[in-house]
Protein backbone atom coordinates (compact mmCIF):
# COMPACT_ATOMS: atom_id res chain seq x y z
CA UNK A 1 0.00 0.00 0.00
CA UNK A 2 1.32 3.44 -0.92
CA UNK A 3 2.08 5.81 2.01
CA UNK A 4 -0.23 8.56 0.66
CA UNK A 5 -3.14 6.13 0.35
CA UNK A 6 -2.52 4.76 3.88
CA UNK A 7 -2.56 8.30 5.28
CA UNK A 8 -5.88 9.04 3.52
CA UNK A 9 -7.47 5.86 4.87
CA UNK A 10 -6.23 6.53 8.40
CA UNK A 11 -7.67 10.07 8.22
CA UNK A 12 -11.02 8.67 7.07
CA UNK A 13 -11.08 6.21 9.98
CA UNK A 14 -10.28 8.99 12.47
CA UNK A 15 -13.00 11.19 10.98
CA UNK A 16 -15.55 8.38 11.23
CA UNK A 17 -14.43 7.67 14.82
CA UNK A 18 -14.95 11.31 15.84
CA UNK A 19 -18.39 11.31 14.21
CA UNK A 20 -19.32 8.05 15.99
CA UNK A 21 -18.09 9.42 19.30
CA UNK A 22 -20.16 12.56 18.77
CA UNK A 23 -23.29 10.49 18.04
CA UNK A 24 -22.60 8.25 21.02
CA UNK A 25 -22.25 11.20 23.38
CA UNK A 26 -25.51 12.69 22.09
CA UNK A 27 -27.23 9.33 22.55
CA UNK A 28 -25.94 8.95 26.11
CA UNK A 29 -27.02 12.49 27.02
CA UNK A 30 -30.48 11.87 25.60
CA UNK A 31 -30.80 8.57 27.45
CA UNK A 32 -29.67 10.15 30.72
CA UNK A 33 -32.06 13.09 30.37
CA UNK A 34 -34.95 10.79 29.46
CA UNK A 35 -34.19 8.65 32.53
CA UNK A 36 -34.10 11.72 34.75
CA UNK A 37 -37.44 12.84 33.38
CA UNK A 38 -39.07 9.49 34.07
CA UNK A 39 -37.57 8.79 37.48
CA UNK A 40 -37.24 12.17 39.17
CA UNK A 41 -39.38 15.16 39.93
CA UNK A 42 -36.70 17.67 38.84
CA UNK A 43 -35.89 18.37 42.49
CA UNK A 44 -37.86 21.40 43.63
CA UNK A 45 -38.77 22.52 40.14
CA UNK A 46 -42.04 20.65 39.67
CA UNK A 47 -44.15 18.22 41.64
CA UNK A 48 -45.02 15.16 39.53
CA UNK A 49 -47.49 12.36 39.92
CA UNK A 50 -46.80 9.16 37.97
CA UNK A 51 -49.18 7.84 35.37
CA UNK A 52 -51.75 5.36 36.72
CA UNK A 53 -52.10 2.13 34.75
CA UNK A 54 -55.51 2.76 33.22
CA UNK A 55 -56.86 2.84 29.70
CA UNK A 56 -59.47 5.11 28.20
CA UNK A 57 -63.14 4.66 28.99
CA UNK A 58 -65.70 5.75 26.39
CA UNK A 59 -68.58 7.71 27.92
CA UNK A 60 -72.23 7.33 27.02
CA UNK A 61 -73.71 8.93 23.90
CA UNK A 62 -75.76 11.26 26.11
CA UNK A 63 -72.69 12.49 28.02
CA UNK A 64 -70.80 12.84 24.73
CA UNK A 65 -73.53 15.06 23.32
CA UNK A 66 -73.58 17.23 26.45
CA UNK A 67 -69.82 17.87 26.12
CA UNK A 68 -70.07 18.50 22.36
CA UNK A 69 -72.76 21.12 22.97
CA UNK A 70 -70.59 22.66 25.70
CA UNK A 71 -67.61 22.97 23.34
CA UNK A 72 -69.78 24.60 20.66
CA UNK A 73 -71.17 27.10 23.17
CA UNK A 74 -67.70 28.08 24.39
CA UNK A 75 -65.75 28.09 21.15
CA UNK A 76 -68.24 29.46 18.64
CA UNK A 77 -69.74 32.92 18.38
CA UNK A 78 -73.45 33.70 18.15
CA UNK A 79 -73.34 33.39 14.35
CA UNK A 80 -71.75 29.91 14.66
CA UNK A 81 -68.28 31.06 13.52
CA UNK A 82 -65.14 29.81 15.23
CA UNK A 83 -63.82 32.47 17.62
CA UNK A 84 -60.43 34.05 16.73
CA UNK A 85 -57.25 32.76 18.47
CA UNK A 86 -56.96 35.80 20.74
CA UNK A 87 -60.49 35.46 22.06
CA UNK A 88 -59.74 32.86 24.71
CA UNK A 89 -60.83 33.01 28.32
CA UNK A 90 -59.99 31.36 31.62
CA UNK A 91 -62.40 28.56 32.47
CA UNK A 92 -63.02 27.42 36.01
CA UNK A 93 -62.95 23.81 37.07
CA UNK A 94 -66.40 23.57 38.64
CA UNK A 95 -66.37 25.75 41.82
CA UNK A 96 -62.72 25.28 42.74
CA UNK A 97 -59.83 27.74 42.79
CA UNK A 98 -58.55 26.29 39.55
CA UNK A 99 -58.77 28.01 36.17
CA UNK A 100 -57.77 26.49 32.83
CA UNK A 101 -56.53 28.57 29.91
CA UNK A 102 -55.12 26.56 26.99
CA UNK A 103 -54.47 22.99 25.80
CA UNK A 104 -51.81 21.65 23.44
CA UNK A 105 -50.98 18.35 21.80
CA UNK A 106 -47.55 17.35 23.07
CA UNK A 107 -45.10 14.47 22.97
CA UNK A 108 -42.34 13.71 25.46
CA UNK A 109 -40.39 10.55 26.33
CA UNK A 110 -42.35 8.61 23.69
CA UNK A 111 -45.62 9.61 25.34
CA UNK A 112 -48.35 11.35 23.39
CA UNK A 113 -50.42 13.63 25.54
CA UNK A 114 -52.62 16.67 25.80
CA UNK A 115 -51.03 19.35 27.99
CA UNK A 116 -53.28 21.87 29.73
CA UNK A 117 -52.04 25.10 31.32
CA UNK A 118 -53.84 27.01 34.05
CA UNK A 119 -53.73 28.48 37.55
CA UNK A 120 -54.63 26.72 40.78
CA UNK A 121 -54.55 27.07 44.55
CA UNK A 122 -51.37 25.45 45.84
CA UNK A 123 -53.40 23.39 48.33
CA UNK A 124 -55.42 21.59 45.66
CA UNK A 125 -54.14 18.09 44.98
CA UNK A 126 -57.27 16.14 44.00
CA UNK A 127 -56.71 13.63 41.17
CA UNK A 128 -58.08 14.83 37.84
CA UNK A 129 -60.05 13.14 35.07
CA UNK A 130 -59.62 14.18 31.44
CA UNK A 131 -62.56 14.05 29.02
CA UNK A 132 -61.42 14.12 25.40
CA UNK A 133 -63.71 14.62 22.40
CA UNK A 134 -62.46 12.92 19.26
CA UNK A 135 -64.51 12.30 16.12
CA UNK A 136 -67.87 10.87 17.21
CA UNK A 137 -67.01 9.85 20.74
CA UNK A 138 -65.79 11.16 24.09
CA UNK A 139 -63.51 9.13 26.31
CA UNK A 140 -62.07 9.76 29.75
CA UNK A 141 -58.66 9.00 31.22
CA UNK A 142 -56.85 9.89 34.41
CA UNK A 143 -54.56 12.90 34.23
CA UNK A 144 -51.60 14.18 36.24
CA UNK A 145 -50.51 17.64 37.34
CA UNK A 146 -47.23 19.48 37.64
CA UNK A 147 -46.97 22.70 39.61
CA UNK A 148 -44.41 25.05 38.12
CA UNK A 149 -41.83 26.64 40.38
CA UNK A 150 -42.82 29.86 42.14
CA UNK A 151 -40.29 31.72 44.28
CA UNK A 152 -42.79 34.30 45.52
CA UNK A 153 -45.09 32.32 47.80
CA UNK A 154 -48.37 33.33 46.17
CA UNK A 155 -51.57 31.39 46.79
CA UNK A 156 -52.02 30.61 43.09
CA UNK A 157 -49.40 28.90 40.96
CA UNK A 158 -49.10 27.93 37.33
CA UNK A 159 -50.10 24.32 36.75
CA UNK A 160 -49.65 21.93 33.84
CA UNK A 161 -51.97 18.93 33.50
CA UNK A 162 -51.07 15.96 31.31
CA UNK A 163 -53.61 13.61 29.74
CA UNK A 164 -51.81 10.70 28.07
CA UNK A 165 -53.38 9.49 24.82
CA UNK A 166 -52.71 6.81 22.23
CA UNK A 167 -50.20 7.64 19.47
CA UNK A 168 -52.96 7.65 16.85
CA UNK A 169 -55.37 9.81 18.87
CA UNK A 170 -56.04 13.38 17.79
CA UNK A 171 -58.67 14.82 20.16
CA UNK A 172 -60.34 18.11 19.28
CA UNK A 173 -61.39 19.24 22.76
CA UNK A 174 -60.45 18.42 26.34
CA UNK A 175 -62.24 19.01 29.65
CA UNK A 176 -61.15 18.41 33.23
CA UNK A 177 -62.88 17.54 36.45
CA UNK A 178 -61.87 15.98 39.76
CA UNK A 179 -62.26 12.22 40.02
CA UNK A 180 -64.04 12.66 43.35
CA UNK A 181 -66.90 14.54 41.70
CA UNK A 182 -69.57 12.48 39.99
CA UNK A 183 -70.41 15.18 37.45
CA UNK A 184 -69.45 16.08 33.91
CA UNK A 185 -66.95 18.93 33.41
CA UNK A 186 -68.17 22.51 32.93
CA UNK A 187 -65.07 23.57 30.95
CA UNK A 188 -63.93 22.85 27.42
CA UNK A 189 -60.59 23.72 25.80
CA UNK A 190 -59.72 23.35 22.15
CA UNK A 191 -56.61 21.20 21.68
CA UNK A 192 -54.05 23.18 19.65
CA UNK A 193 -51.67 21.34 17.31
CA UNK A 194 -48.33 22.45 15.93
CA UNK A 195 -48.50 24.03 12.49
CA UNK A 196 -45.85 23.96 9.74
CA UNK A 197 -42.88 26.28 10.17
CA UNK A 198 -43.70 29.87 9.25
CA UNK A 199 -40.93 32.05 10.67
CA UNK A 200 -37.56 32.13 12.43
CA UNK A 201 -38.14 34.57 15.30
CA UNK A 202 -41.21 35.38 17.38
CA UNK A 203 -41.24 37.77 20.36
CA UNK A 204 -43.33 36.96 23.44
CA UNK A 205 -44.03 39.94 25.69
CA UNK A 206 -45.13 39.71 29.32
CA UNK A 207 -48.75 40.60 30.11
CA UNK A 208 -49.64 44.30 29.75
CA UNK A 209 -51.34 45.69 32.87
CA UNK A 210 -52.59 49.31 33.05
CA UNK A 211 -50.29 49.91 30.10
CA UNK A 212 -50.24 53.40 28.59
CA UNK A 213 -46.76 53.76 27.03
CA UNK A 214 -47.74 53.03 23.43
CA UNK A 215 -44.55 54.70 22.14
CA UNK A 216 -42.58 51.98 23.93
CA UNK A 217 -44.48 49.34 21.94
CA UNK A 218 -43.64 51.05 18.66
CA UNK A 219 -39.97 51.42 19.59
CA UNK A 220 -39.62 47.79 20.63
CA UNK A 221 -41.49 46.27 17.70
CA UNK A 222 -39.65 48.24 15.04
CA UNK A 223 -36.21 47.72 16.59
CA UNK A 224 -36.81 44.00 16.94
CA UNK A 225 -38.02 43.75 13.34
CA UNK A 226 -34.60 44.99 12.26
CA UNK A 227 -32.97 42.29 14.41
CA UNK A 228 -35.09 39.58 12.78
CA UNK A 229 -38.43 39.43 14.63
CA UNK A 230 -41.29 38.46 12.32
CA UNK A 231 -44.22 38.23 14.75
CA UNK A 232 -45.14 39.44 18.23
CA UNK A 233 -47.44 38.06 20.94
CA UNK A 234 -49.07 40.42 23.45
CA UNK A 235 -51.20 39.39 26.44
CA UNK A 236 -53.67 42.20 27.07
CA UNK A 237 -54.83 42.54 30.66
CA UNK A 238 -55.59 46.28 30.62
CA UNK A 239 -54.32 48.96 28.24
CA UNK A 240 -55.07 52.57 27.27
CA UNK A 241 -57.13 53.44 24.20
CA UNK A 242 -54.03 54.77 22.45
CA UNK A 243 -52.17 51.52 23.10
CA UNK A 244 -55.15 49.62 21.71
CA UNK A 245 -54.89 51.61 18.47
CA UNK A 246 -51.21 50.67 18.17
CA UNK A 247 -51.85 46.98 18.82
CA UNK A 248 -54.70 46.90 16.30
CA UNK A 249 -52.42 48.55 13.75
CA UNK A 250 -49.88 45.75 14.07
CA UNK A 251 -52.61 43.12 14.09
CA UNK A 252 -53.98 44.40 10.77
CA UNK A 253 -50.50 44.19 9.30
CA UNK A 254 -50.24 40.55 10.39
CA UNK A 255 -47.32 41.28 12.70
CA UNK A 256 -49.01 40.72 16.05
CA UNK A 257 -51.31 38.34 17.89
CA UNK A 258 -53.12 39.84 20.88
CA UNK A 259 -54.38 37.39 23.49
CA UNK A 260 -56.97 38.73 25.93
CA UNK A 261 -55.77 38.18 29.49
CA UNK A 262 -58.59 38.68 32.04
CA UNK A 263 -56.97 37.09 35.09
CA UNK A 264 -59.65 35.46 37.27
CA UNK A 265 -57.81 36.18 40.54
CA UNK A 266 -55.09 38.51 41.81
CA UNK A 267 -53.12 36.14 44.08
CA UNK A 268 -50.66 35.25 41.32
CA UNK A 269 -47.20 36.71 40.79
CA UNK A 270 -46.84 39.62 38.37
CA UNK A 271 -50.07 39.26 36.40
CA UNK A 272 -49.53 35.59 35.66
CA UNK A 273 -46.55 36.26 33.40
CA UNK A 274 -45.15 32.71 33.74
CA UNK A 275 -48.42 31.27 32.45
CA UNK A 276 -48.47 33.78 29.58
CA UNK A 277 -44.90 32.87 28.61
CA UNK A 278 -45.59 29.13 28.61
CA UNK A 279 -48.78 29.66 26.60
CA UNK A 280 -46.89 31.79 24.07
CA UNK A 281 -44.00 29.36 23.62
CA UNK A 282 -46.36 26.40 23.15
CA UNK A 283 -48.47 28.35 20.62
CA UNK A 284 -45.31 28.86 18.59
CA UNK A 285 -44.04 25.30 18.77
CA UNK A 286 -43.41 24.13 15.22
CA UNK A 287 -44.38 27.54 13.84
CA UNK A 288 -41.35 29.55 14.95
CA UNK A 289 -37.77 28.27 15.12
CA UNK A 290 -36.94 30.62 18.00
CA UNK A 291 -38.98 32.53 20.56
CA UNK A 292 -37.54 35.65 22.20
CA UNK A 293 -38.88 36.24 25.73
CA UNK A 294 -38.68 39.87 26.86
CA UNK A 295 -40.57 42.91 28.12
CA UNK A 296 -41.42 45.97 26.03
CA UNK A 297 -38.62 48.01 27.68
CA UNK A 298 -35.94 45.40 26.92
CA UNK A 299 -33.83 44.83 23.81
CA UNK A 300 -31.53 41.87 23.13
CA UNK A 301 -28.89 43.70 21.10
CA UNK A 302 -25.88 42.02 19.44
CA UNK A 303 -22.63 43.91 19.83
CA UNK A 304 -21.14 42.92 16.48
CA UNK A 305 -23.77 41.03 14.49
CA UNK A 306 -26.57 42.61 12.48
CA UNK A 307 -29.30 40.12 13.36
CA UNK A 308 -30.27 37.57 15.99
CA UNK A 309 -29.82 34.87 13.36
CA UNK A 310 -26.17 35.83 12.78
CA UNK A 311 -25.61 35.98 16.54
CA UNK A 312 -27.01 32.50 17.14
CA UNK A 313 -25.02 31.10 14.22
CA UNK A 314 -21.76 32.17 15.88
CA UNK A 315 -22.86 30.89 19.29
CA UNK A 316 -23.67 27.51 17.74
CA UNK A 317 -20.30 27.35 16.01
CA UNK A 318 -18.47 28.17 19.23
CA UNK A 319 -20.50 25.56 21.11
CA UNK A 320 -19.70 22.86 18.54
CA UNK A 321 -15.99 23.74 18.65
CA UNK A 322 -15.92 23.65 22.44
CA UNK A 323 -17.57 20.21 22.48
CA UNK A 324 -15.58 18.90 19.50
CA UNK A 325 -18.84 17.88 17.82
CA UNK A 326 -20.41 19.49 14.76
CA UNK A 327 -23.94 18.74 15.95
CA UNK A 328 -23.64 19.69 19.65
CA UNK A 329 -25.57 22.91 19.10
CA UNK A 330 -28.67 20.89 18.22
CA UNK A 331 -29.02 20.19 21.96
CA UNK A 332 -29.26 23.91 22.86
CA UNK A 333 -32.77 24.75 23.98
CA UNK A 334 -32.14 28.13 25.61
CA UNK A 335 -29.75 30.98 24.82
CA UNK A 336 -29.39 33.03 28.01
CA UNK A 337 -28.42 36.68 27.51
CA UNK A 338 -27.12 38.73 30.42
CA UNK A 339 -28.90 41.97 31.22
CA UNK A 340 -28.01 45.44 32.38
CA UNK A 341 -29.83 48.74 32.93
CA UNK A 342 -29.53 51.70 30.56
CA UNK A 343 -30.48 54.55 32.86
CA UNK A 344 -29.22 57.94 31.72
CA UNK A 345 -28.50 60.13 28.73
CA UNK A 346 -24.90 61.07 27.91
CA UNK A 347 -23.66 64.54 28.79
CA UNK A 348 -23.98 67.25 26.15
CA UNK A 349 -20.28 66.98 25.37
CA UNK A 350 -20.45 63.18 25.06
CA UNK A 351 -23.49 63.35 22.81
CA UNK A 352 -21.84 65.91 20.50
CA UNK A 353 -19.00 63.47 19.95
CA UNK A 354 -21.42 60.56 19.45
CA UNK A 355 -23.35 62.57 16.83
CA UNK A 356 -20.22 62.98 14.76
CA UNK A 357 -19.37 59.29 14.87
CA UNK A 358 -22.88 57.99 14.10
CA UNK A 359 -24.02 60.89 11.86
CA UNK A 360 -27.06 61.76 13.97
CA UNK A 361 -28.93 64.58 12.23
CA UNK A 362 -31.21 67.18 13.79
CA UNK A 363 -34.11 65.32 12.15
CA UNK A 364 -32.99 62.11 13.87
CA UNK A 365 -32.89 63.89 17.22
CA UNK A 366 -36.40 65.20 16.66
CA UNK A 367 -37.57 61.65 16.00
CA UNK A 368 -35.81 60.44 19.16
CA UNK A 369 -37.82 62.91 21.20
CA UNK A 370 -41.09 62.67 19.28
CA UNK A 371 -41.42 58.92 19.75
CA UNK A 372 -39.42 58.59 22.99
CA UNK A 373 -36.78 56.40 21.36
CA UNK A 374 -34.88 55.84 24.60
CA UNK A 375 -32.91 52.97 23.07
CA UNK A 376 -31.00 55.67 21.13
CA UNK A 377 -30.80 58.31 23.87
CA UNK A 378 -30.32 56.47 27.19
CA UNK A 379 -26.85 55.22 26.40
CA UNK A 380 -25.31 55.27 29.89
CA UNK A 381 -25.63 51.90 31.58
CA UNK A 382 -24.61 50.22 34.79
CA UNK A 383 -21.18 48.60 34.81
CA UNK A 384 -22.76 45.50 36.34
CA UNK A 385 -24.43 42.79 34.30
CA UNK A 386 -26.98 40.28 35.58
CA UNK A 387 -26.63 36.66 34.54
CA UNK A 388 -28.43 34.88 37.33
CA UNK A 389 -31.66 36.78 37.96
CA UNK A 390 -32.53 39.43 35.38
CA UNK A 391 -31.27 37.80 32.21
CA UNK A 392 -33.54 37.09 29.24
CA UNK A 393 -33.67 34.14 26.88
CA UNK A 394 -34.13 33.05 23.32
CA UNK A 395 -35.62 29.55 23.30
CA UNK A 396 -36.33 26.80 20.81
CA UNK A 397 -39.95 25.84 21.52
CA UNK A 398 -39.55 22.15 20.73
CA UNK A 399 -36.62 21.87 23.18
CA UNK A 400 -38.11 23.45 26.31
CA UNK A 401 -40.74 21.99 28.61
CA UNK A 402 -41.42 24.90 30.96
CA UNK A 403 -39.90 28.28 30.01
CA UNK A 404 -39.83 31.13 32.52
CA UNK A 405 -39.40 34.90 32.66
CA UNK A 406 -35.59 34.85 32.76
CA UNK A 407 -34.60 31.36 31.67
CA UNK A 408 -36.04 27.86 31.22
CA UNK A 409 -37.25 26.01 34.33
CA UNK A 410 -37.17 22.55 32.69
CA UNK A 411 -35.84 21.48 29.32
CA UNK A 412 -36.97 18.47 27.36
CA UNK A 413 -34.80 15.33 27.41
CA UNK A 414 -31.27 15.87 25.99
CA UNK A 415 -31.71 19.67 25.74
CA UNK A 416 -29.57 22.20 27.60
CA UNK A 417 -28.86 25.92 27.78
CA UNK A 418 -25.91 28.15 26.97
CA UNK A 419 -24.91 31.48 28.49
CA UNK A 420 -24.17 34.04 25.79
CA UNK A 421 -20.90 35.88 26.40
CA UNK A 422 -21.59 39.55 27.14
CA UNK A 423 -19.06 40.50 24.48
CA UNK A 424 -21.51 39.10 21.91
CA UNK A 425 -24.82 40.52 23.16
CA UNK A 426 -26.55 42.17 26.10
CA UNK A 427 -30.11 42.86 27.16
CA UNK A 428 -30.55 46.64 27.15
CA UNK A 429 -33.11 47.22 29.90
CA UNK A 430 -34.39 50.75 29.54
CA UNK A 431 -35.17 51.80 33.11
CA UNK A 432 -33.46 53.14 36.21
CA UNK A 433 -32.24 50.55 38.71
CA UNK A 434 -29.21 51.79 40.65
CA UNK A 435 -26.83 54.71 40.68
CA UNK A 436 -23.78 52.49 41.13
CA UNK A 437 -21.28 52.92 38.30
CA UNK A 438 -21.79 53.84 34.65
CA UNK A 439 -20.53 52.95 31.18
CA UNK A 440 -21.24 54.77 27.92
CA UNK A 441 -22.53 52.11 25.50
CA UNK A 442 -23.49 53.18 21.97
CA UNK A 443 -24.02 49.71 20.46
CA UNK A 444 -27.73 50.38 19.79
CA UNK A 445 -26.89 53.27 17.46
CA UNK A 446 -25.54 50.83 14.86
CA UNK A 447 -29.19 50.08 14.04
CA UNK A 448 -30.45 53.68 13.94
CA UNK A 449 -30.57 54.06 10.17
CA UNK A 450 -32.61 50.87 9.77
CA UNK A 451 -35.02 51.50 12.66
CA UNK A 452 -35.97 55.15 12.11
CA UNK A 453 -37.56 54.69 8.65
CA UNK A 454 -39.76 51.91 10.08
CA UNK A 455 -40.79 54.15 12.97
CA UNK A 456 -41.60 57.02 10.61
CA UNK A 457 -43.87 54.84 8.46
CA UNK A 458 -45.67 53.55 11.55
CA UNK A 459 -46.17 57.07 12.93
CA UNK A 460 -47.56 58.24 9.60
CA UNK A 461 -50.03 55.35 9.47
CA UNK A 462 -51.11 55.86 13.10
CA UNK A 463 -51.53 59.62 12.63
CA UNK A 464 -54.10 58.89 9.90
CA UNK A 465 -56.00 56.94 12.58
CA UNK A 466 -56.03 59.98 14.84
CA UNK A 467 -53.12 59.13 17.14
CA UNK A 468 -50.99 62.20 17.83
CA UNK A 469 -47.26 62.28 18.55
N, C-alpha and C positions, 0 to 999 in steps of 0.2 A: 504493500500500500504506500502511495506517495505521501510524503510529510504534509504537503498542503491539504490533501484530501482528508488525512487523519485529523488535522487541526479543525477543519470545517465540521467534521462529524462530531468531534468532542464538543465544539461550541454549540452544535444543535442539541446534543444531549443535555448540556448544562442549561440551555434555554428552556428545554422541556421540563427539566427538574425544577427550575425556579417557578415555572408556571404551575406545575403540579403542587409544589409547596404552597403557593399562593392560594390555590383552590382548596387545598386541605385545611389551611388556616381558616379560610372563610367558612368551610363546612363545620369545623370544630366550634368556631364562635357562634354560628347559628344553632348548632345542637345544644351548646351550653346555655344560650339565651332562652331557647325553647324550653329546656329543662327547668330553668329558673322560673319561667312564666307559669309552668304547670305545677311546680312543687313549692312555690313560695308566695308570699303575699306582698312582695316588694317592700319588706320591712314596714315602715310606718307610712308608706306612700298611699296604699289603698287597702281596704279591708275586703277580702274575697271569700265567697262561699263556693264550695266545689259543686260541680254539676251532679244532681241526683240522677240515679239510673232509672229514667222513666221515658217512655215514648209519648208520641202525640195522641191525644184523644179527640176524636171528631165530635163536635157538639150537635145537638138536635137541629133540624131544619128551622124550627121556630126561633131558637136562640140565634142561629145564623142570620136569619132575616132581621131580627132586632138589631144586631150589630152592623149589618149592611145599611140599614136605614139610618143608624147613628152616624156612620161614616159619611153618608151623603149629606146629612144635615150639617155636619161640621165642616166638610171640605168643599161644599158647593154653595154658590151664591143663590140668591132668590130666583134668578133666571136660569138656574141649573148649569151655570158655567163653573169650571174649576177655578178656585180662588188663586190669585197670583202667589208666587213663592214668598214674597215679603209679608203676606197677610196671614201669618201664623200666630197662634195665641197659646199661652200656658193653659193646660188642662189639669184639673184637680183629680186626684185619685180618690173617688167617693168623697168623704168628709174629712179626710186626713190632711195633715200638713205635708203634703207631697204633691208637687206640680210637675207635669211632664211637658216637654217642649218639642222635641224632634226625635225622629227614629231613622236609622240608617242600616242598610245591609252591610255586613262586615264579615271578614274572614281572618282568623288568627289561629296559629298552631293547628292547622288543618281542620278547624271548626268553622262551620258556616253559622252565622247568627244574625239576629236583629239587635242592634244596639240602640238603647233609648236614653236620652239625656234629660235631666230635670233637676229639681231642687227638692230637698226633703229635710225634715227635722232630724237631727243627729240621733235622737233616741229611738226612731222607728227602725225596727229590724224584722218585721213580720215577713215571712216568705211570700213571694209574689207568683202569680199565675199569669202567663201570657196567652192572650187570645189572638190568633192570626187568621186574617181573611185571605184566602187564596182561591182564585177561580170561583167555583160554586160551593165551596164549603168553608167552614171555620173550625179550626182545631185549637186545642189548648195544650200548653206544656209548662212545666215549672221554669221559672227564671231565677237569675242570681243578681245580686247588686254589688257595686263597688263604689265606696265613698271616696271622692277625690280629696287629696290633701288640702287642709285649710289651716294656715298658721295664725289665724286671727280669732279663733274661739267663738265664732258666730253660731247662732242656733240652727240656721239653715246651711247646708252644704250641697255642693254639686254632687249628683249621683249618676252613675251609669248602670243601667240594667242590661243584662244579656239574656236573650231568648235563643237557645240553640235550635237550629233547624236542619233538615236534611239537605245534602249538597244540591239536590235538584229543585228544592223549594224556592219559590219566588213570591212571598206574600205581598199583598198590596197595602194592607193596613194592619196595625197592631194595637191592642188595648191591654191594660194592666189592671189587676185587682189583687187584693190579698187573698191567700188561700183559705184564710179563716172565715171569709165572708161568703155566704152562699147566695151571691147575687152576681149578675152580669156587670161588666165594667160600664162606666159612664163616660169614658174617654176613648178617643180614637185618633191615632197618629198615622199619617201616610208614611210608608216606608220608602225612603229615598235611596236610589241606586246611583253608582258612579256612572258618569257620562264620558264619552270619548274626550281625549285631550283637546283643549281649546286654546290654552295660553301657557306662558312660562311663569309669569309672576302675578300674584293676586295679593292685595293688601287687606288685612283684617284690622279694623279699628276697634278699640274698646267702646262700650256703650256710651252714647251721648246723653248726659243728664243735665237739664237746665242749660243747654248749650246755646250760646248767642254769638260766638266768635266765628261768623261765617267766612271772614277773610282768611282765617287759619285753615279752614277746609280747602279753600281755593289754592292757597300757597302749598299745602301738603300734597294735594292731588297732582297739581301741575309739575311740581318738582319731582315727585315719584314717577310720573309718566316719562320724564326724561331719563330716569335711572332704569326704566324697563317695566314699570307697573302697567298692566293692561286692564285690570278691573279692581274695584274697591267694594268692600262690604262694610256697611254702617248699621249699627244696632241703635234704633231710635227710641229712647225712653221719653225724653222731653226736649224740644228744641224751639227756638224762636221762629217767627214767621219768615224772617229773612233767611235763616239757615235752611228752612224748608224749601224756599225758592232755589237755593243753590243745589241742594240734594236732588230736587226734581229735574234741574237742568242736566246734571250728570246722568241721572236715570234715563232721560230722553235720548241722550247720546249713546246709551248702551255701555257706559263706563262704570256704573254703580248699581249695586243691589242694596236696597234699604229694607232691613228686617224690623218690623215693629217689636218693641221690647217693653210691654207693660208688666213689669215685675209684680207678682201677686202678693209679695210680702217684702218688708224692709230689712229683716234680720239676716241679710246676706252681705258678704264683703263687697264693697265698691261696685254696687249696681249689678252684681252677678257677672262681672267681666270674665271670670274663668269659664262659666257656662257659655257665654257668647263666643269666646275664643274657640272652645272645643266644637261648638256648633258650626262656626265658620270654617274651620279646618276640615271637618268631615264633609261639609257641603262642597268643598273644592277638591276632594279626593278623586283622583282620576282626571279631573278637569284642568287643574293647574299643577304644573311641575313643582313650583315653590309657592309657599305662602309666607308673606312678611307680616309679622305681628308687631304692631306699634300703635302709639297714640297720635292724635292729630298735631301735637306740638313736638314730635320726634321725627328725625330724619336719619336713616342709615346711609351715610355718605362715604363712598370710597375715596381714599386719599390720592390714588394714582390712576385708577381705572375709570372708564367713562360710564359703565353700566354695572348693575348687579350681576348680570350674566358673566361679564369679563372677570369680575371679582371672584365669583364662585369657581370659575374655571381655574384660576391660579391657586386658590385654596385646595381644590381637588388634586391638582398636580403636585403641590407640596406634600399633601397627605399621602399620595401614592409613593412618592420618593422616600418619605420618612419610613413608610412601612414596607418598602422594597416590593411593592405589589401594584401592578397597573390597574387593578380593579378595587383597591381598598376603599376608594372614595364612594363606591356604591353602597357602603354600609353607613354613610353619614346621613343621619336623619335630621340633625339640628345644627345650624351654624350660629354660634353665640357671638354677638357683637357687643363689646364693652361700650359703656355709656359715660357721658359727661355733660355738664350743664353749661350752656352758652348764655351768659347772664347780662352782659353789658355791651355797649357800643364802644368802639375805639375812640381815643381822643381825637380832637380836630386835626392835630398834626399827623397822627397815625393814619387817619382816614384820607388826608390829602395825598400821602405817599401811596396808599392802597389804590386810590383812584387812578394814579398814573400807571401803576403796574397792570391793573385789570381794565383800564379804559372805561371807567364808569362815567357816563355822561350826566348832564343835568337832568335830562329826560329820564334816565335810569333812576336817579335819586328821587325824582317825583313819583315814579312808580313804586319805589320802595316804601315811600310814606303813604301813598294813596291806598295801597292794598296791604299795608302792614307786613311787608316781606321781611320779617325779623331774621330769617335764615341768611339774608345778605347784609344785615345791619348789626345784629348782635354777634359780633365776631370774637369777643373776649370770653374765654371759657375757664373753668376751673383747671388747675394742674393735676387734679386727681381724676382717675377713671374708675368706674365701677364695673367689676366683672363677676360679682357674686350676689348682687341683689337687684340692681337697676338695669342690667343689661337687657337687650332685646334679641329676638331670634328670627332667623329665616328657616322654615321647616319644609321638609318634604312630606306631604300629607300621608302618603302610603307607608311611611316609615315611623310615624309617631302614633302612640296609643292615646296619651292624654297630654296635650300641650298646655302650657300655662302662660301667664303674663310675661314672664322674663325668660323662661326656658322651658324645656319639656319635662314633665313630671315622670312619665314612663314612655320608653320607646317600645317599638315592636321587636320581636326576637331578631337578633343579629344586628340591630341598628345601634348607633352611637351618636355622640355629638362631638363637635370640634370648636375650640375657642379661637376666634379670628384674632390674629395679631393686631394690636392697635395701630401699627404702622400701615396696615392695609385699609382699615375702615374704623369709623367710630359712629356711635349714635349721638347726633347733635340734639340734645334736649333743650328746647328753647324756653327756659324759665329759670327764675332765681332760686338758688338752693343754699349757697353758703358764700361768705365773703373771703374764704381762705384761698389765697393764691390766684394767679391769673396768667393765661397764655393767650396771645393773639393768634388766632387760627383762621386763615382765609380760604380754606379748602373748598368751602361751598361756592365761592365766587367763580370757580372754574366752570360752573354750570349756568351762570347768569345769562349768557347770550342765548341759551336754548330755552330757559324757563320763561323769561320775560315775554317773548312773543306769544306763548301759550296763555299766560296770564292776561295779556291785553285782549286776546280774542275772547276769552271767557268773560272779562269785564264788559266788553262791548255787547255780547249776547245777553248778559244779565241786565245791563242798563236798558235794553229794549223791553225787558219784562218789568221795568219799574224799580229795580234795585239801584240805589245811589251809592257812589263811592267818593 
